């Protein structure tokens, strides 16, 4: 039976040279976040920690999906076909199924006085975070009216041995929570940590309200997600997760929370959040904690959000004017996923701007800047993108601003909409057409082509080094 944990992925990352196993002691309150952040941003590697101060039984991993190559390894898809294959698979959901027999996540069970959230190697991730955080938790909840499951990722600041904060932006989880509040009831929640990357992706992917994200995870894996019942609440969770913390979000209760280094790379300031009260914990005997890093780019947080934006935007643009000759979409993780690059082959004037407008009105609010570049530009190379903006953009004609539009809830520079909550922001989106004007002749286009060295694509520098 195929493995549905993330352990196989970690082994594959290590086997392919994409993961560093750290055996020197690290402290989750002082240096662990710095080590894993630098390991990826300077070496491009994921991290696995085997010697964590004060947490002898634990292993912890981070930066395991911080780029497309790691996503491709985790989902068993060729990197060059990643977006298209993910988009195709997501069109055929596969419903989750209850498992038979023992479930790995049930190997250890804790209730009552056995519960202590400080036993977990949670991080002080960014310098000014308000406390230790679970940042990789997937909330499994149910709509009280329909019984349909919903999955979403939430940050949780540890505020006691048996409680955390529970931040909700105004999306599906909050809609469901408000239904419970209207009934005067707490919302049952199972927080799941350490799962197959398909499940993690699905939980952060924007889909239609009422769709079961576990069915989307099944689509990516090509088989049903195997589930097991919770101990203390009426909920089903992935059987091969590392940890499940069962509990409930209290109705109409707020407590101090934050600050926290968010996916934008800036801090979401200290305020108040709802409260998650723990009822039971189940986990593996030899647990691996997913110490997801969220903060200044590049981290798993930007990559996870970015890959969802890319898949959804590319599929969305296929329905606009015959696909607009789109070659690639990149949500720029270095920009906190608020910048999109569209690599395309414009056939006529206006086509690039059409694509840019469609991208900024796509399924995600996150992008507020979209740039169109030609097929001769590497969409992953910010040097080439900057060069195309300075050599192919006539700002008066090619830069367009769209004021008074809804933007990403965590975009601090954009003001909160009057009369709305802290996460309803209205700002200005803008788009840049950095493509060579489509009406130019081949001879005229030569003046805008990159002056690369002759034969540079065929030269392997290793053949010339001493």
C-alpha positions in Angstrom: 0.0 0.0 0.0 1.6 3.4 -1.0 2.7 5.6 1.8 0.6 8.7 2.5 2.9 10.4 5.0 5.6 12.9 4.2 8.3 10.5 5.3 8.8 9.0 1.9 9.2 12.6 0.6 11.8 13.4 3.2 13.7 10.2 2.2 13.5 11.1 -1.5 14.7 14.7 -0.8 17.7 13.4 1.1 18.5 10.7 -1.5 18.4 13.4 -4.3 20.6 15.8 -2.4 17.8 18.2 -1.6 17.9 17.8 2.2 20.6 18.4 4.9 20.5 16.2 8.0 21.6 18.4 10.9 23.0 16.4 13.9 24.4 19.4 15.9 22.1 20.6 18.6 19.7 23.4 17.7 17.3 25.3 20.0 13.8 26.0 18.6 13.7 29.1 20.7 16.9 30.6 19.5 18.7 29.2 16.4 16.7 26.4 14.7 14.7 28.8 12.5 17.9 30.6 11.5 19.6 27.4 10.5 16.8 26.1 8.3 16.2 29.5 6.7 19.8 29.9 5.7 20.1 26.3 4.6 17.5 27.0 1.9 18.2 30.6 1.0 22.0 30.1 0.8 22.2 26.4 -0.2 18.8 25.6 -1.6 18.3 22.7 0.8 15.6 21.4 3.1 16.5 20.7 6.7 16.0 17.7 9.0 17.0 18.2 12.7 17.9 15.1 14.8 19.2 16.9 17.9 16.7 19.4 19.3 17.4 21.0 22.7 14.8 19.9 25.3 13.0 17.6 22.8 15.0 14.4 22.8 12.4 12.1 21.1 11.7 14.5 18.3 12.9 15.1 14.8 11.9 18.2 12.9 12.0 19.3 9.3 11.6 22.5 7.4 11.8 24.1 3.9 10.7 20.8 2.4 8.5 22.4 -0.3 10.3 25.7 -0.7 10.7 25.5 -4.5 9.2 23.7 -7.5 11.8 21.0 -7.5 10.8 19.9 -4.1 7.1 20.0 -4.9 7.8 17.9 -8.0 9.7 15.3 -5.8 6.9 15.2 -3.3 4.1 14.8 -5.9 6.1 12.5 -8.2 5.7 14.8 -11.2 8.4 16.0 -13.6 9.3 19.5 -12.6 8.9 20.8 -16.2 5.2 19.6 -16.2 4.4 20.4 -12.6 1.8 23.2 -13.1 0.0 21.5 -16.0 -0.1 18.1 -14.4 -1.3 19.4 -11.0 -4.0 21.4 -12.9 -5.1 18.4 -14.8 -5.2 16.1 -11.8 -7.3 18.5 -9.7 -10.1 18.2 -12.3 -10.9 14.7 -11.1 -11.4 14.7 -7.3 -11.1 11.3 -5.5 -13.2 11.1 -2.3 -11.3 10.1 0.9 -12.0 6.8 2.6 -11.9 5.4 6.1 -9.0 3.1 6.8 -9.0 -0.4 8.1 -6.8 -1.5 10.9 -4.3 0.5 13.0 -3.4 4.0 12.0 0.2 5.4 12.6 -1.2 8.6 14.0 -2.9 6.6 16.8 0.3 5.1 18.2 0.3 7.5 21.2 -2.8 9.1 22.8 -2.9 11.8 25.3 -5.8 13.4 27.3 -6.3 15.5 30.4 -3.1 16.2 32.4 -1.0 14.4 29.8 -1.6 17.3 27.4 1.3 19.8 27.2 1.8 21.8 24.0 5.2 22.8 25.2 6.4 19.2 24.7 6.4 20.0 20.9 9.5 21.7 19.3 7.5 24.7 18.2 9.5 27.7 17.1 10.3 31.2 17.8 10.6 31.8 14.1 11.0 35.5 13.4 12.8 37.9 15.7 9.8 39.7 16.9 7.2 36.9 17.0 5.0 37.1 20.1 5.7 33.5 21.1 6.2 29.9 20.0 4.1 28.9 17.0 2.6 25.9 15.3 2.6 27.2 11.7 2.0 24.0 9.7 -1.3 23.0 11.2 -4.2 22.0 8.9 -7.6 22.6 10.5 -10.2 19.9 9.6 -13.7 21.3 10.3 -17.2 20.6 9.2 -20.0 22.9 8.1 -22.7 22.4 10.8 -25.5 22.8 8.2 -24.1 20.4 5.5 -21.6 18.2 7.3 -19.1 18.9 4.5 -15.4 19.0 5.5 -13.2 22.0 5.0 -9.4 22.1 5.3 -7.3 25.3 5.8 -3.9 26.2 7.2 -3.8 28.3 10.4 -1.1 29.8 12.5 -1.3 29.0 16.3 0.6 30.9 18.9 1.0 28.7 22.0 -0.7 30.5 24.9 -0.9 27.7 27.4 -0.3 23.9 28.0 -3.7 23.2 26.4 -4.6 26.2 24.2 -3.4 28.3 21.3 -4.5 31.3 19.3 -6.4 30.5 16.1 -6.2 33.2 13.4 -8.9 33.2 10.7 -9.0 35.6 7.7 -12.4 36.3 6.2 -12.7 33.1 4.1 -14.3 29.7 4.4 -13.2 28.7 7.9 -14.5 31.9 9.3 -17.8 31.5 7.5 -18.2 28.1 9.1 -17.1 29.4 12.5 -19.7 32.1 12.4 -22.4 29.5 11.9 -21.3 27.8 15.1 -21.2 31.2 16.9 -24.8 31.9 15.8 -25.8 28.6 17.5 -23.8 29.5 20.6 -21.6 26.5 20.1 -17.8 25.9 20.0 -16.5 24.8 16.6 -14.9 21.3 16.7 -11.5 21.3 15.1 -8.8 18.7 14.4 -5.4 20.3 13.8 -3.3 18.0 11.7 0.5 18.3 11.3 3.0 16.4 9.1 1.1 15.0 6.1 1.7 14.0 2.4 2.4 17.2 0.4 -0.7 16.6 -1.7 -2.8 17.1 1.5 -0.9 20.1 2.6 -1.3 21.7 -0.9 -5.0 21.0 -1.0 -5.5 22.5 2.4 -4.0 25.8 1.2 -5.6 25.8 -2.2 -8.5 28.2 -3.0 -11.4 26.2 -4.2 -15.2 26.6 -4.3 -16.9 26.8 -0.9 -18.4 23.4 -0.1 -15.7 21.3 -1.9 -13.9 18.8 0.2 -10.1 19.5 -0.1 -9.3 16.0 0.9 -10.8 14.9 -2.5 -8.4 17.3 -4.2 -5.5 15.7 -2.3 -6.7 12.4 -3.5 -6.7 13.6 -7.0 -3.1 14.7 -6.7 -2.1 11.4 -5.2 -4.2 9.3 -7.6 -5.9 7.4 -4.7 -8.2 8.2 -1.8 -6.7 9.8 1.3 -7.0 7.2 4.1 -8.8 8.6 7.2 -9.3 7.6 10.8 -11.8 8.9 13.4 -10.8 11.3 16.0 -10.9 10.4 19.7 -12.8 13.3 21.3 -14.7 15.0 18.4 -16.7 13.9 15.4 -14.0 14.4 12.8 -12.0 12.3 10.4 -8.3 13.0 9.8 -5.4 11.5 7.6 -4.4 8.2 9.2 -0.7 8.6 8.4 -0.2 12.1 9.8 2.5 12.7 12.4 0.3 14.5 14.9 -3.4 15.4 15.4 -4.4 17.8 18.1 -8.2 17.7 18.7 -10.2 20.5 20.3 -12.6 23.3 19.6 -12.5 27.0 18.8 -14.5 28.8 21.5 -17.4 30.9 20.5 -17.0 34.7 20.6 -13.8 34.5 22.7 -10.7 36.6 21.9 -7.3 36.7 23.5 -4.0 38.5 22.7 -2.0 37.0 19.8 1.0 37.9 17.8 3.0 39.6 16.3 4.0 36.9 13.7 6.2 37.0 10.6 3.7 36.3 7.9 3.8 35.0 4.3 4.2 38.6 3.0 7.6 38.7 4.8 6.3 41.4 7.2 4.8 41.1 10.6 1.1 40.7 11.2 1.0 43.0 14.3 -0.1 41.9 17.8 -3.8 42.0 18.2 -6.4 39.4 19.4 -7.6 36.1 17.9 -10.0 33.3 18.6 -9.0 30.6 21.0 -8.4 26.9 20.3 -8.9 24.7 23.3 -7.2 21.3 23.2 -9.2 18.1 24.2 -6.9 15.3 23.0 -3.7 14.5 21.2 -2.7 11.5 19.0 0.7 11.1 17.4 3.3 8.6 16.2 5.8 7.0 18.6 8.7 8.5 16.6 7.2 11.8 15.5 8.6 14.3 13.0 7.5 17.8 13.6 6.9 19.9 10.5 8.5 23.2 11.6 7.1 25.3 8.7 9.0 28.6 8.4 6.8 31.6 7.7 8.4 35.1 7.5 10.9 36.9 5.2 11.2 35.0 1.9 11.9 32.5 0.8 10.1 29.9 2.9 7.7 27.0 2.6 4.9 29.4 3.3 5.5 31.5 0.2 6.2 28.4 -2.0 3.0 26.7 -0.8 0.9 29.7 -1.4 2.7 30.5 -4.7 2.3 27.0 -6.2 -1.5 27.3 -5.6 -1.6 30.8 -7.2 0.4 29.5 -10.2 -1.8 26.4 -10.8 -5.1 28.3 -10.4 -3.9 31.3 -12.5 -2.6 29.2 -15.3 -5.8 27.2 -15.5 -7.9 30.4 -15.3 -6.0 32.0 -18.2 -6.6 29.0 -20.4 -10.2 30.1 -20.6 -9.3 33.7 -21.6 -9.0 34.4 -25.4 -7.8 30.9 -26.3 -5.1 30.7 -23.6 -3.4 33.9 -24.6 -0.3 32.0 -25.8 0.7 31.6 -22.2 3.9 29.7 -21.6 4.4 29.9 -17.8 3.1 31.6 -14.7 5.3 32.4 -11.7 4.2 33.7 -8.4 7.3 35.4 -7.1 8.1 33.9 -3.7 10.8 36.6 -3.1 8.0 39.2 -3.3 5.8 37.4 -0.7 3.6 36.0 -3.6 2.2 39.4 -4.3 3.9 39.6 -7.7 3.0 37.5 -10.8 5.1 36.9 -13.9 3.4 35.8 -17.1 5.7 34.4 -19.7 3.9 34.5 -23.0 4.1 34.8 -26.8 1.9 37.8 -27.7 0.5 37.5 -31.2 -1.1 41.0 -31.4 -1.3 44.3 -29.6 -3.3 44.3 -26.4 -3.0 40.6 -25.7 -0.4 41.0 -22.9 -2.7 43.5 -21.1 -5.6 41.2 -21.5 -3.6 38.4 -19.8 -2.5 40.8 -17.0 -6.0 42.0 -16.2 -7.3 38.4 -16.2 -4.4 37.3 -13.9 -5.1 40.1 -11.4 -8.8 39.2 -11.3 -8.2 35.4 -10.9 -9.1 33.1 -8.0 -6.6 34.6 -5.6 -6.5 38.1 -4.1 -2.8 37.8 -3.2 -1.1 39.2 -6.4 -1.2 43.0 -6.7 1.5 43.4 -9.3 1.6 41.4 -12.6 4.3 41.6 -15.2 4.1 40.1 -18.7 7.4 39.1 -20.3 8.3 37.5 -23.7 9.3 33.9 -24.3 13.0 34.8 -24.5 12.9 35.8 -20.8 13.4 33.3 -18.0 10.4 33.9 -15.7 12.5 32.5 -12.7 15.3 34.9 -13.2 14.6 38.3 -11.6 17.6 39.8 -13.3 16.1 39.1 -16.7 12.7 40.4 -15.6 14.2 43.7 -14.3 16.1 44.0 -17.6 13.0 43.5 -19.6 11.2 46.2 -17.5 13.9 48.8 -18.2 14.4 48.0 -21.9 10.9 47.0 -23.1 8.6 49.2 -21.0 7.4 52.6 -22.1 5.8 53.5 -18.8 3.3 56.0 -20.1 1.8 53.2 -22.3 2.8 50.0 -20.6 2.1 50.6 -16.8 -1.5 50.5 -15.7 -2.9 51.0 -12.2 -6.2 49.8 -11.0 -7.2 51.6 -7.7 -9.8 50.7 -5.1 -9.6 46.9 -5.5 -9.6 44.1 -2.9 -6.1 43.0 -2.1 -4.4 40.3 0.0 -5.6 40.4 3.7 -2.1 40.7 5.0 -0.9 43.5 2.7 0.0 46.0 5.4 0.6 48.9 3.1 -3.0 48.8 1.8 -5.6 50.3 4.1 -8.3 48.3 5.8 -11.7 48.9 4.2 -13.9 51.2 6.3 -16.4 49.3 8.4 -14.7 45.9 7.7 -12.5 43.7 9.8 -8.7 43.9 10.1 -8.2 41.5 7.2 -10.4 43.3 4.6 -8.0 45.5 2.7 -8.5 47.7 -0.4 -5.6 49.0 -2.4 -4.2 49.5 -5.9 -3.3 46.7 -8.3 -0.9 47.4 -11.1 0.3 45.7 -14.2 3.3 46.1 -16.4 3.5 45.0 -20.1 7.2 44.2 -20.5 6.8 42.5 -23.8 8.2 43.7 -27.1 5.4 45.5 -29.0 3.7 42.8 -31.1 3.4 45.0 -34.2 7.2 45.3 -34.8 8.8 43.6 -37.7 11.5 41.0 -37.1 14.2 43.5 -38.0 12.8 46.1 -35.6 12.5 43.5 -32.8 16.3 42.9 -33.0 16.8 46.2 -31.2 15.0 44.8 -28.1 16.6 41.3 -28.0 19.1 40.4 -25.3 22.7 40.6 -26.4 23.8 37.3 -24.9 27.3 35.9 -25.7 27.6 34.0 -29.0 27.0 30.3 -28.6 26.4 30.7 -24.8 23.6 28.1 -24.6 26.0 25.4 -26.0 29.0 26.1 -23.8 29.4 24.0 -20.6 31.7 25.9 -18.3 33.0 22.7 -16.7 34.7 21.9 -20.0 36.9 25.0 -19.6 37.7 25.1 -15.9 41.2 24.1 -14.8 
